[in-house]
Each structure stands twice: as C-alpha cells, then as structure tokens.
Amino acid sequence: MGHEGPYLQLRPLGGGREWDADPSRLRPLGPAELLSARVAEANARSRTGLGLAGIRGSPRNDGAEDLGR
C-alpha cells in the first residue's frame, strides 16, 4: 500500500492493479473478512501449483531450507 496525494493506493492480496482510495472511507478488516481473504489466497496458491512448499513450518516443508541444507 502506498499513497499518492490525499489518497491511499491499494492492491488486491493476490496482486493486480492498484486503485486510489479515500482514507476516510477505509476501515480495518474484521476477523471473518481477514480469515476469508487468507483462505482465498491460500486456495489460489494451491491452484497455481505453488502450494505451501515455500512456507516455513508447512507440512510439505521438511525444514531443510530452515537449516540451510
């Protein structure tokens, strides 16, 4: 997230084009909205073949990357 003049520039979690938003019209995500966004992002990663392999502590990560091996 960045800013241009009086507006904040937002970008979707999954990437994409930025848009300008008036800061007075923004609010933090609620717990359910945040969970939904994170689940959608994880599902999108799994569909593109990226899965969880690169995420530390994931079931598919045997820890070799964490130990420098």
CYANA upper distance limits for C-alpha pairs under 8 A (distance plus 0.5 A):
  1 MET  CA      8 LEU  CA      7.47
  1 MET  CA      9 GLN  CA      6.03
  1 MET  CA     10 LEU  CA      5.64
  1 MET  CA     11 ARG  CA      7.25
  2 GLY  CA      8 LEU  CA      6.31
  2 GLY  CA      9 GLN  CA      5.50
  2 GLY  CA     10 LEU  CA      7.52
  3 HIS  CA      7 TYR  CA      6.17
  3 HIS  CA      8 LEU  CA      4.73
  3 HIS  CA      9 GLN  CA      5.67
  4 GLU  CA      8 LEU  CA      6.83
  4 GLU  CA      9 GLN  CA      7.35
  4 GLU  CA     20 ASP  CA      8.41
  6 PRO  CA     22 ASP  CA      7.82
  6 PRO  CA     23 PRO  CA      8.34
  7 TYR  CA     20 ASP  CA      6.20
  7 TYR  CA     21 ALA  CA      5.91
  7 TYR  CA     22 ASP  CA      5.63
  7 TYR  CA     23 PRO  CA      6.80
  8 LEU  CA     20 ASP  CA      6.08
  8 LEU  CA     21 ALA  CA      5.71
  8 LEU  CA     22 ASP  CA      6.98
  8 LEU  CA     23 PRO  CA      6.80
  9 GLN  CA     18 GLU  CA      6.46
  9 GLN  CA     19 TRP  CA      5.92
  9 GLN  CA     20 ASP  CA      5.10
  9 GLN  CA     21 ALA  CA      6.71
 10 LEU  CA     18 GLU  CA      5.79
 10 LEU  CA     19 TRP  CA      5.96
 10 LEU  CA     20 ASP  CA      6.90
 10 LEU  CA     21 ALA  CA      7.51
 11 ARG  CA     15 GLY  CA      6.83
 11 ARG  CA     16 GLY  CA      6.78
 11 ARG  CA     17 ARG  CA      6.64
 11 ARG  CA     18 GLU  CA      5.03
 11 ARG  CA     19 TRP  CA      7.13
 12 PRO  CA     16 GLY  CA      6.53
 12 PRO  CA     17 ARG  CA      8.05
 12 PRO  CA     18 GLU  CA      8.03
 13 LEU  CA     37 ALA  CA      8.20
 13 LEU  CA     41 GLU  CA      7.66
 14 GLY  CA     41 GLU  CA      6.88
 21 ALA  CA     25 ARG  CA      8.01
 21 ALA  CA     26 LEU  CA      8.08
 22 ASP  CA     26 LEU  CA      7.49
 29 LEU  CA     33 GLU  CA      6.22
 29 LEU  CA     34 LEU  CA      6.27
 30 GLY  CA     34 LEU  CA      6.63
 31 PRO  CA     35 LEU  CA      6.64
 32 ALA  CA     36 SER  CA      6.59
 33 GLU  CA     37 ALA  CA      6.67
 34 LEU  CA     38 ARG  CA      6.70
 35 LEU  CA     39 VAL  CA      6.60
 36 SER  CA     40 ALA  CA      6.61
 37 ALA  CA     41 GLU  CA      6.67
 38 ARG  CA     42 ALA  CA      6.68
 39 VAL  CA     43 ASN  CA      6.56
 40 ALA  CA     44 ALA  CA      6.63
 41 GLU  CA     45 ARG  CA      6.75
 42 ALA  CA     46 SER  CA      6.79
 42 ALA  CA     51 GLY  CA      8.15
 43 ASN  CA     47 ARG  CA      6.81
 44 ALA  CA     48 THR  CA      6.90
 45 ARG  CA     49 GLY  CA      7.05
 45 ARG  CA     50 LEU  CA      5.81
 45 ARG  CA     51 GLY  CA      5.83
 45 ARG  CA     52 LEU  CA      8.23
 46 SER  CA     50 LEU  CA      6.25
 46 SER  CA     51 GLY  CA      4.62
 46 SER  CA     52 LEU  CA      7.80
 47 ARG  CA     51 GLY  CA      7.96
 50 LEU  CA     54 GLY  CA      8.45
 52 LEU  CA     58 SER  CA      6.64
 52 LEU  CA     59 PRO  CA      8.28
 52 LEU  CA     60 ARG  CA      7.01
 52 LEU  CA     61 ASN  CA      8.15
 53 ALA  CA     58 SER  CA      7.37
 53 ALA  CA     60 ARG  CA      5.80
 53 ALA  CA     61 ASN  CA      5.91
 54 GLY  CA     58 SER  CA      8.47
 54 GLY  CA     61 ASN  CA      7.47
 55 ILE  CA     61 ASN  CA      7.61
 56 ARG  CA     61 ASN  CA      7.19
 56 ARG  CA     63 GLY  CA      7.94
 56 ARG  CA     66 ASP  CA      7.77
 57 GLY  CA     61 ASN  CA      6.83
 57 GLY  CA     63 GLY  CA      7.70
 61 ASN  CA     65 GLU  CA      8.48
 63 GLY  CA     67 LEU  CA      6.98
 64 ALA  CA     68 GLY  CA      6.79
 64 ALA  CA     69 ARG  CA      5.71
 65 GLU  CA     69 ARG  CA      6.54
